Amino acid sequence: MQKYNDIKKITYAGKQSTDPFTFKYYNPEEKIDGKTMKDHLKFAMSYWHTIAAEGADMFGSGTMDKSFGKTDPLEMFKAKADFAFELMDKLDIEYYCFHDVDIAPEGNSVKESIDYFNTMVDYVYELQKKHNKKLLWATANNFSAPKFMAGAATSPNADVFAVAAAKVKACIDATIKLGGTGYVFWGGREGYETLLNTDMGFELDNLARFLTMARDYGRAKGFKGDFYIEPKPKEPTKHQYDFDVATCMNFLRKYNLTEDFKMNVEANHATLAGHTFNHELRSAIVNDAFGSIDANQGDLLLGWDTDQFPTNVYDTTLCMLEVINAGGFTNGGLNFDAKTRRPSNTLEDILLAYIAGMDTFALGLRLAYDIKADGRIDEFVKNRYASYNSGIGKKIVANQTNLEELADYALNIEDVDVESGRQEYLETILNNIMFK
């Protein structure tokens, strides 16, 4: 197998190719429905898993050294950034995403950490121009440091709230400088372990105050992109306030934040919440809150966030069907919030993992358009609600009836014949299209 340094760029070779370092389904410049695959999918590299993570888990240390031969903290992070943009060139990935601590070392104080961060933002800014890349979104890591053990915006300590605000301010400034079109809030530890020591109402009010201040600051500084909430039900806290899309929408509506905030939906978080990936996407879409996607998958036999590269074609097909029906991405994209498995510890493995994920989503995009072109599933759904196109159903939809009229109408109904949902038939159609 080729070595990482010998590979210049991953190119499209078609599904018959046996070369592991080629795309089988992702052809960036190929047009589908008048738009290139690259523009449909808007792939992004996750800086934290790809550049920062070294394979450590709760049972063992890292299996991969990503110091790139450097010992000075700032020089190490510059070397990491150089590698990141070289990797994006090899994969022809246009976008990237990061937390503040992914791109810069932490100092001995808040001020020193932010100074390091601003230095690295300037460095990354120059790399962006050199490599013609774009920031998709940024976020602040307000969950890893010990000070955030009881939350950030929901911490019982006001000084922690202030530190979190300083980090978010710096990250919003960086997002604007780097041209990012999104800013993400993942709750991390915004939740609780036990209600015995928690004032839930106060914490939710404080979270709303925090998000409102961040929104107001960003808009005042000229940020025109989307603010995202990333739902996750648990882990690291027992219960997180951003449990799922529905919970987040309830929160945003209560605090009048729906105009500026949308959802960054992650596949693995959806399954941890007991939902399917496409359910969470549909929930965001019907609430006018679809924004961006963290592309990965979990292991159904494991109860935690495994962040695996997506290889399940059913999931990616149904995902892209939702994206197509929503009109595609605007400010968001497909960020690979995924990591190689711990024993996959070479630079070649990083390339292979991204190829697998990108090809799986490209195949999902192709198949989603095949499903739309076939039309049988859309037509079935349309016909299933045909009773609302005339008579009393039409009056219900037009808000031209009331409870009394409906009750009188119902008294004259002798029997109701509800049509079959034909789930198995529709699943057969799906298989027929996907495996023709």
C-alpha positions in Angstrom: 0.0 0.0 0.0 1.2 3.5 -0.8 2.6 5.7 1.9 1.0 9.0 2.9 3.8 11.2 1.6 3.8 9.5 -1.8 0.1 10.3 -2.3 -0.4 13.7 -3.9 -4.2 13.9 -4.4 -7.1 11.5 -4.2 -9.0 11.5 -7.5 -12.2 9.9 -8.8 -11.6 6.5 -10.5 -15.1 5.0 -10.5 -16.6 2.1 -8.7 -14.6 -0.5 -10.6 -11.4 0.8 -9.2 -9.5 -1.4 -6.7 -7.0 1.3 -5.8 -7.8 2.1 -2.2 -6.6 5.7 -2.6 -9.2 6.7 -5.1 -12.8 7.8 -4.9 -15.3 5.2 -6.2 -18.5 7.4 -6.1 -17.4 10.9 -5.3 -16.6 12.9 -8.4 -16.3 16.5 -7.2 -17.0 18.3 -10.5 -19.8 15.9 -11.8 -23.1 17.8 -12.0 -26.3 16.3 -10.5 -29.4 18.3 -10.9 -27.4 21.3 -12.2 -25.0 21.4 -9.2 -21.6 19.8 -8.7 -21.3 17.0 -6.2 -18.8 19.2 -4.3 -21.4 21.9 -3.9 -24.1 19.4 -3.0 -22.1 17.8 -0.2 -19.9 20.7 1.1 -17.5 18.3 2.9 -15.6 19.6 5.9 -12.7 18.2 7.9 -13.1 18.1 11.7 -10.0 19.5 13.2 -10.4 17.9 16.7 -10.7 14.2 15.6 -8.4 14.5 12.5 -5.6 16.8 13.6 -5.8 16.8 17.4 -6.9 13.4 18.6 -4.3 10.7 19.0 -6.4 7.6 19.7 -6.7 7.9 23.5 -9.7 6.6 25.2 -10.8 6.1 28.8 -9.0 2.8 29.0 -5.7 3.6 27.2 -3.3 6.3 26.0 -2.9 7.4 22.4 -1.8 5.2 19.6 -0.7 7.9 17.2 1.8 10.7 17.6 0.6 14.0 16.1 3.3 16.3 17.6 4.9 16.3 14.1 8.4 16.3 15.7 7.8 19.5 17.6 8.1 20.2 21.4 7.4 23.9 21.6 3.6 24.2 22.0 3.1 27.0 19.4 5.4 25.4 16.9 3.6 22.1 17.3 0.2 23.7 16.6 1.7 25.4 13.5 2.9 22.0 12.3 -0.5 20.6 12.9 -2.1 23.4 10.9 0.3 22.8 8.0 -0.6 19.1 8.0 -4.3 19.9 8.2 -4.3 22.0 5.1 -2.1 19.6 3.2 -4.5 16.8 4.1 -7.5 18.8 2.8 -5.5 19.3 -0.5 -5.0 15.6 -0.8 -8.7 14.9 -0.2 -10.0 17.9 -2.2 -11.9 19.0 0.8 -12.8 22.7 0.7 -14.0 23.3 4.3 -12.9 22.7 7.9 -14.3 23.1 11.4 -12.6 23.6 14.8 -12.8 24.3 18.5 -10.5 26.9 19.9 -8.3 24.4 21.7 -7.9 22.3 18.6 -5.9 24.9 16.7 -3.9 26.5 19.6 -2.2 25.5 22.9 -3.8 26.4 26.2 -1.8 28.9 28.3 -1.6 29.3 32.1 -4.4 31.9 32.1 -7.4 32.9 30.1 -5.5 35.8 28.6 -2.6 33.7 27.6 -4.8 31.0 26.0 -6.7 33.6 24.0 -3.4 35.3 22.9 -2.2 31.9 21.7 -5.5 31.3 19.9 -5.4 34.7 18.2 -1.8 34.0 17.0 -2.9 30.7 15.5 -6.0 32.3 13.9 -3.6 34.6 12.1 -1.5 31.6 11.0 -4.5 29.7 9.8 -5.8 32.7 8.0 -2.7 32.7 5.8 -3.0 29.0 5.2 -6.6 29.5 4.1 -5.5 31.9 1.4 -2.5 29.8 0.4 -4.6 26.6 0.0 -7.9 28.2 -1.1 -9.9 26.7 1.8 -12.8 28.0 3.8 -14.0 27.8 7.4 -17.4 26.2 7.6 -17.9 26.9 11.4 -16.0 27.3 14.6 -16.9 26.7 18.2 -15.4 27.0 21.7 -14.4 24.0 23.8 -16.2 24.9 27.0 -16.4 21.4 28.4 -12.9 19.8 28.7 -11.1 22.0 31.3 -11.7 21.2 35.0 -13.3 24.6 35.5 -16.2 23.4 33.2 -16.9 20.3 35.3 -20.4 21.6 36.2 -21.1 23.4 32.9 -20.1 26.7 31.3 -23.1 28.9 30.6 -25.0 26.7 33.1 -22.3 26.6 35.7 -23.2 27.5 39.3 -20.1 29.7 39.4 -20.4 33.1 37.7 -16.6 33.3 37.0 -16.9 30.2 34.9 -19.8 31.8 33.0 -17.5 34.8 32.3 -14.6 32.6 31.2 -16.9 30.8 28.8 -18.1 34.1 27.4 -14.5 35.3 26.8 -13.7 32.1 24.9 -16.9 32.4 22.8 -16.2 36.0 22.0 -12.7 35.1 20.8 -14.1 32.3 18.6 -16.8 34.5 17.1 -14.1 37.1 16.3 -12.1 34.3 14.7 -15.1 33.0 12.7 -15.6 36.4 11.3 -12.0 36.9 10.4 -11.8 33.5 8.7 -15.0 34.0 6.8 -17.0 31.2 8.5 -20.7 30.9 7.8 -21.6 29.2 11.0 -21.0 29.2 14.7 -21.8 26.1 16.8 -22.9 25.7 20.4 -22.6 22.1 21.7 -23.7 21.8 25.2 -20.9 19.6 26.4 -21.6 19.8 30.1 -24.6 22.1 29.9 -26.8 19.7 31.8 -26.8 17.9 35.1 -25.9 14.6 36.9 -28.5 14.9 39.6 -31.4 17.2 40.3 -30.6 17.1 44.0 -28.0 19.9 43.5 -29.5 21.5 40.4 -31.7 24.6 39.8 -32.8 23.6 36.3 -34.9 26.7 35.7 -32.0 29.0 36.7 -29.6 27.1 34.5 -31.8 27.2 31.5 -32.4 31.0 32.0 -28.6 31.5 32.2 -28.0 29.4 29.1 -30.6 31.6 27.2 -28.8 34.8 28.5 -25.5 33.4 27.3 -26.8 32.5 23.8 -28.6 35.9 23.5 -25.4 37.8 24.4 -23.4 35.7 21.9 -26.0 36.3 19.2 -26.1 40.1 19.9 -22.3 40.3 19.9 -21.9 38.4 16.6 -24.6 40.4 14.8 -23.1 43.7 16.1 -19.7 42.7 14.7 -21.2 41.9 11.3 -21.6 38.1 11.5 -24.3 37.2 9.0 -24.1 33.4 9.2 -26.1 30.9 11.3 -25.7 30.1 14.9 -26.1 26.4 15.5 -27.2 24.3 18.4 -25.9 20.7 18.2 -28.3 18.3 20.0 -27.0 15.5 22.1 -28.9 13.7 24.9 -26.2 12.6 27.2 -22.4 12.1 27.6 -20.5 13.6 29.1 -23.4 14.7 31.5 -26.2 12.3 32.4 -28.8 14.6 30.9 -27.9 17.5 28.6 -30.3 20.4 28.0 -29.8 20.0 24.2 -31.3 16.5 24.3 -32.6 16.4 20.7 -34.0 18.7 18.0 -37.4 18.8 19.6 -36.0 19.8 23.0 -33.8 22.4 21.4 -36.7 23.9 19.5 -38.8 24.1 22.7 -35.9 26.0 24.4 -35.3 28.4 21.4 -39.0 29.2 21.2 -39.3 29.9 24.9 -36.4 32.4 24.8 -37.3 33.9 21.4 -34.1 32.7 19.7 -35.5 30.8 16.7 -34.7 33.6 14.2 -31.0 33.2 14.5 -30.4 29.6 15.7 -30.6 26.5 13.6 -29.6 22.9 14.2 -26.3 21.1 13.6 -27.5 17.5 13.5 -25.1 14.7 14.2 -25.9 11.1 13.2 -24.5 9.5 16.3 -26.2 11.9 18.6 -29.5 11.1 17.0 -29.2 7.4 17.7 -28.1 8.1 21.3 -31.3 10.0 21.7 -33.3 7.0 20.5 -34.0 8.5 17.1 -32.9 7.8 13.5 -30.6 10.2 11.7 -33.2 11.2 9.2 -35.8 11.7 12.0 -33.7 14.4 13.5 -33.1 16.0 10.1 -36.8 15.9 9.4 -37.5 17.4 12.8 -35.2 20.3 12.1 -36.6 20.8 8.6 -40.2 20.9 9.6 -39.3 23.5 12.3 -37.4 25.7 9.7 -34.2 25.0 11.6 -32.2 22.8 9.3 -28.6 24.1 9.3 -25.6 21.8 9.1 -24.7 18.1 9.6 -22.0 16.3 11.6 -21.4 13.2 9.5 -20.6 10.0 11.3 -22.3 6.9 12.7 -22.4 5.0 15.9 -22.2 1.3 16.8 -25.7 0.0 17.7 -24.1 -2.5 20.1 -22.4 0.3 22.1 -24.1 2.9 24.2 -21.8 5.8 23.7 -20.7 8.3 21.0 -18.2 6.2 18.9 -17.9 8.9 16.2 -17.2 6.4 13.4 -16.7 7.4 9.8 -20.0 6.8 8.0 -20.2 3.7 5.8 -23.9 2.8 6.1 -25.4 3.6 2.7 -29.0 3.4 3.9 -28.3 6.2 6.4 -26.5 8.5 4.0 -29.2 7.9 1.3 -32.0 8.8 3.6 -30.0 11.7 5.0 -29.3 13.2 1.5 -33.0 12.7 0.6 -33.9 15.0 3.5 -31.2 17.5 2.4 -32.5 17.5 -1.2 -36.1 18.0 0.0 -35.0 20.9 2.2 -33.4 22.6 -0.8 -29.8 21.7 0.0 -27.3 23.4 2.3 -27.1 27.2 2.6 -24.5 28.1 5.3 -24.0 24.6 6.5 -22.4 21.5 5.1 -21.2 17.9 5.9 -18.6 18.0 8.6 -16.9 14.6 9.3 -17.1 14.6 13.1 -15.5 11.2 12.9 -12.3 9.5 13.9 -10.4 6.4 12.8 -10.7 3.4 15.1 -7.9 3.3 17.7 -6.0 0.5 16.0 -6.1 2.4 12.7 -3.2 4.6 13.7 -1.4 5.6 10.5 -1.6 8.6 8.3 -2.8 6.4 5.5 -5.7 5.3 7.7 -6.8 8.9 7.9 -7.0 9.1 4.1 -8.8 5.7 3.8 -11.4 6.8 6.5 -12.2 10.0 4.7 -12.4 8.3 1.3 -14.8 5.8 2.8 -17.0 8.5 4.4 -16.9 10.8 1.3 -17.7 7.9 -1.1 -20.6 6.7 1.2 -22.2 10.2 1.2 -21.6 10.6 -2.6 -23.3 7.3 -3.2 -26.1 8.4 -0.8 -26.5 11.6 -2.9 -26.7 9.6 -6.2 -29.3 7.2 -4.7 -31.4 9.9 -3.2 -31.7 11.5 -6.6 -32.6 8.1 -8.0 -35.4 7.8 -5.5 -36.7 11.3 -6.4 -36.5 10.4 -10.1 -38.4 7.1 -9.5 -41.2 9.0 -7.8 -43.1 6.1 -6.3 -42.4 6.8 -2.7 -43.2 10.5 -3.1 -46.4 9.6 -4.9 -47.4 7.1 -2.3 -47.0 9.7 0.5 -49.0 12.3 -1.5 -51.8 9.9 -2.1 -51.9 8.7 1.6 -53.1 12.2 2.5 -55.5 12.6 -0.4 -58.6 12.8 1.9 -57.4 16.3 2.8 -57.7 17.5 -0.8 -61.5 17.7 -0.9 -64.6 17.7 1.3 -64.2 18.0 5.1 -60.4 17.3 4.8 -59.9 20.4 2.6 -61.9 22.5 5.1 -59.7 21.3 7.9 -56.5 22.3 6.1 -58.0 25.6 5.1 -59.0 26.3 8.8 -62.6 26.7 7.6 -64.3 24.4 10.1 -64.7 24.0 13.8 -65.2 21.3 16.4 -69.0 21.5 16.2 -69.1 21.0 12.5 -66.6 18.2 12.7 -68.7 16.5 15.4 -71.8 16.7 13.3 -70.0 15.4 10.3 -68.6 12.4 12.3 -72.0 11.4 13.5 -73.0 10.6 9.9 -69.9 8.4 9.4 -70.9 4.7 9.5 -67.4 3.2 9.1 -63.9 4.5 8.4 -61.6 2.6 6.0 -58.0 3.7 6.7 -55.7 2.9 3.9 -52.7 0.6 4.4 -49.4 2.3 5.1 -47.6 -0.4 3.1 -44.3 0.0 4.9 -42.9 -3.3 3.6 -43.8 -2.4 0.1 -42.0 1.0 0.4 -38.9 -0.6 1.9 -38.9 -3.0 -1.1 -39.0 -0.1 -3.5 -36.1 1.5 -1.6 -34.1 -1.7 -1.9 -35.0 -2.1 -5.6 -33.7 1.4 -6.4 -30.6 1.1 -4.3 -29.6 -2.3 -5.6 -30.7 -2.2 -9.2 
